[in-house]
Amino acid sequence: MRFPSDLSSKLPQSGRSIFSVMTELANRHDAINLAQGFPDFPPSSAIMKLVDEGMKKGYNQYAPMPGLPALREIIAEKTERTYGAKYDPDKEITVVPGATFGIYAAITALVKEGDEVIVIEPAYDCYIPAIELNGGKAVRVEMKYPDYQVDWGEVTKCINFKTRMIIINTPHNPTGSLLSSESMKRLARLVNGTDIIILSDEVYEHIIFDDVRHESAARYHDLAERSVVVSSFGKTYHTTGWKMGYLLAPENITVELRKVYQYMVFSATSPMQYAYAEILKRPETYLELSAFYQAKRDTFRDALQSSPFDVMPCGGSYFQLLGYDRITDEGDRDFAARITEEFGVASIPISAFYRMKTDNKVLRFCFAKQESTLLKAAEILCRI
Ligand SMILES: Cc1ncc(COP(=O)(O)O)c(C=O)c1O
């Protein structure tokens, strides 16, 4: 007899992630991998030296549960400087091993059995499983194709007495769309007088283009007092593999987050925290990031001008959407697989970011890559 005899899944809907599927396909066909969202260039030597320095200075044992005090203090300074928002480093800032972890901890701490959470789709893939593992129900609202703007009227219709949380994401993965100041104010009015918490995923806060301002929930007092703001150092410092980020939340919410967090991991890696605390003393290291990625976005878009794809708008993040309904009516999964196998460029089909697999014939390409990689990929895509 095999044990355990009852291994019914807690996540029956989840299979292998599309990121693993496409990366494996890319490797098998020796294709350029613009599927998974990570840089193909190294982090700065300055930050790598700082990790080494941290280890030599003795940052090798458990960090304090909410994060190194020096790191939390400099995060508070950065947040005040960039968004004009004051967060108490002792009571309102928690360092976590990556944004995914922070999101899971926040949902686990705040969503109870039977609660409803509004998720705007297409959505980053970790939100709905985290809600469901905690007994919550994900209520999905689709952004309208092709503009990918949030329909606040639809969100309003979904709010009821069970609504515990609304998850927003700006700049947005996978669409590169942004929430405007108008949207943030509309959201604040919408939740006014309710107990709804906002989980604001802002991991691409420093990757925003054309001189547009990032509308952090932290900027809006009415939102900040009910929000958990999620950030990721992996995106900002080209260090996705170091898995480090932080959560900003008012004290009453942070108390609950930390209760859960301490049992999930207790604390995040020490020498990396030392390195980020030091590098954040140089604001240019994050303030110059938008220009750095805007140049890559423009290189990729310019090189695609003669391609048969529709190059869709990209206001932030490091993802470019390409519509292909002028090329074929194949489903997006099939088409993404085919261009990986036959042409040698891997992407992610956007239907993977919808529970109901909505397919508008759009693929996501990551441009956090060296210029030569982007030009080569674009040249191939122009030949399709
Ligand atoms: C929207 C969004 N949220 C969260 C994350 C996770 O960030 P981390 O690598 O810090 O866990 C990602 C990473 O791709 C993302 O795109």
Ligand as a Chemical Component Dictionary entry (heavy atoms), coordinates in Angstrom:
data_LIG
# 
_chem_comp.id                   LIG 
_chem_comp.type                 NON-POLYMER 
_chem_comp.pdbx_formal_charge   0 
_chem_comp.three_letter_code    LIG 
# 
loop_
_chem_comp_atom.comp_id 
_chem_comp_atom.atom_id 
_chem_comp_atom.alt_atom_id 
_chem_comp_atom.type_symbol 
_chem_comp_atom.charge 
_chem_comp_atom.model_Cartn_x 
_chem_comp_atom.model_Cartn_y 
_chem_comp_atom.model_Cartn_z 
_chem_comp_atom.pdbx_ordinal 
LIG C1 C1 C 0 4.565  41.644 -9.875  1  
LIG C2 C2 C 0 5.576  40.842 -9.137  2  
LIG N1 N1 N 0 5.434  40.683 -7.815  3  
LIG C3 C3 C 0 6.316  39.978 -7.095  4  
LIG C4 C4 C 0 7.401  39.386 -7.686  5  
LIG C5 C5 C 0 8.341  38.567 -6.847  6  
LIG O1 O1 O 0 9.472  39.243 -6.459  7  
LIG P1 P1 P 0 10.626 38.461 -5.667  8  
LIG O2 O2 O 0 11.537 37.876 -6.678  9  
LIG O3 O3 O 0 11.271 39.519 -4.815  10 
LIG O4 O4 O 0 9.958  37.407 -4.832  11 
LIG C6 C6 C 0 7.585  39.502 -9.054  12 
LIG C7 C7 C 0 8.730  38.830 -9.723  13 
LIG O5 O5 O 0 8.737  38.594 -10.903 14 
LIG C8 C8 C 0 6.654  40.256 -9.802  15 
LIG O6 O6 O 0 6.781  40.406 -11.128 16 
# 
loop_
_chem_comp_bond.comp_id 
_chem_comp_bond.atom_id_1 
_chem_comp_bond.atom_id_2 
_chem_comp_bond.value_order 
_chem_comp_bond.pdbx_ordinal 
LIG C1 C2 SING 1  
LIG C2 N1 SING 2  
LIG C2 C8 DOUB 3  
LIG N1 C3 DOUB 4  
LIG C3 C4 SING 5  
LIG C4 C5 SING 6  
LIG C4 C6 DOUB 7  
LIG C5 O1 SING 8  
LIG O1 P1 SING 9  
LIG P1 O2 DOUB 10 
LIG P1 O3 SING 11 
LIG P1 O4 SING 12 
LIG C6 C7 SING 13 
LIG C6 C8 SING 14 
LIG C7 O5 DOUB 15 
LIG C8 O6 SING 16 
# 
